[in-house]
């Protein structure tokens, strides 16, 4: 199991702190938000020159867009960038509202993402779908429909604890056990009163979640997806301790 960290940054100084100090806090990698890598998308060599001395600095790239022609082209550009900078996962958030969608729509999205997942594999990457509140794949039944139509092995699943709870999913541990064969990434974050919280400071009970992760024998990436607005370094340290204690003892 490898620990990663992800957090939006407000300015260049915060970005520099994130990209240079994550390993000192005990993390194996970063899962970068789009604003942290987009300025380098056409210049991966410049990214490597500036940040490449940190192993795992771009272990995952998180992107949110639609599956229209423009969105697909951006994903393909991202695959090229990721291959150049040593990325393992491209984490895709589908920027379309769930309202009005049918199972047929989900199957169509699954087929299109399957093709893109195959293209990612050709570049040595993995494409992982991030389920999301009010996006096409939101609930357990959506996951069943979507992954029932995905070409086997083409697309993985990023499980986000807070987005599940925000979407009304109460048995997160049960969902983890159910979806174990396709899970290739976790975003751990807390939630309470309609807001994301620092791990352990919200209302989510992580004990059964961590137990389920251990039970399925998961050994991939587990990222603290810190979107509470807390101070960067203190949140980085706190989240690492929380995950390590819960998952490794």
Secondary structure as GFF3:
##gff-version 3
##sequence-region A 1 249
A	DSSP	beta_strand	2	7	.	.	.	ID=ss1
A	DSSP	alpha_helix	12	21	.	.	.	ID=ss2
A	DSSP	beta_strand	29	32	.	.	.	ID=ss3
A	DSSP	alpha_helix	34	37	.	.	.	ID=ss4
A	DSSP	three_ten_helix	38	40	.	.	.	ID=ss5
A	DSSP	alpha_helix	44	51	.	.	.	ID=ss6
A	DSSP	beta_strand	60	65	.	.	.	ID=ss7
A	DSSP	alpha_helix	69	85	.	.	.	ID=ss8
A	DSSP	beta_strand	89	94	.	.	.	ID=ss9
A	DSSP	alpha_helix	103	122	.	.	.	ID=ss10
A	DSSP	beta_strand	126	130	.	.	.	ID=ss11
A	DSSP	alpha_helix	140	149	.	.	.	ID=ss12
A	DSSP	beta_strand	155	160	.	.	.	ID=ss13
A	DSSP	alpha_helix	161	166	.	.	.	ID=ss14
A	DSSP	alpha_helix	172	179	.	.	.	ID=ss15
A	DSSP	three_ten_helix	180	182	.	.	.	ID=ss16
A	DSSP	beta_strand	183	188	.	.	.	ID=ss17
A	DSSP	beta_strand	190	192	.	.	.	ID=ss18
A	DSSP	beta_strand	195	197	.	.	.	ID=ss19
A	DSSP	alpha_helix	206	215	.	.	.	ID=ss20
A	DSSP	beta_strand	221	226	.	.	.	ID=ss21
A	DSSP	alpha_helix	232	248	.	.	.	ID=ss22
###
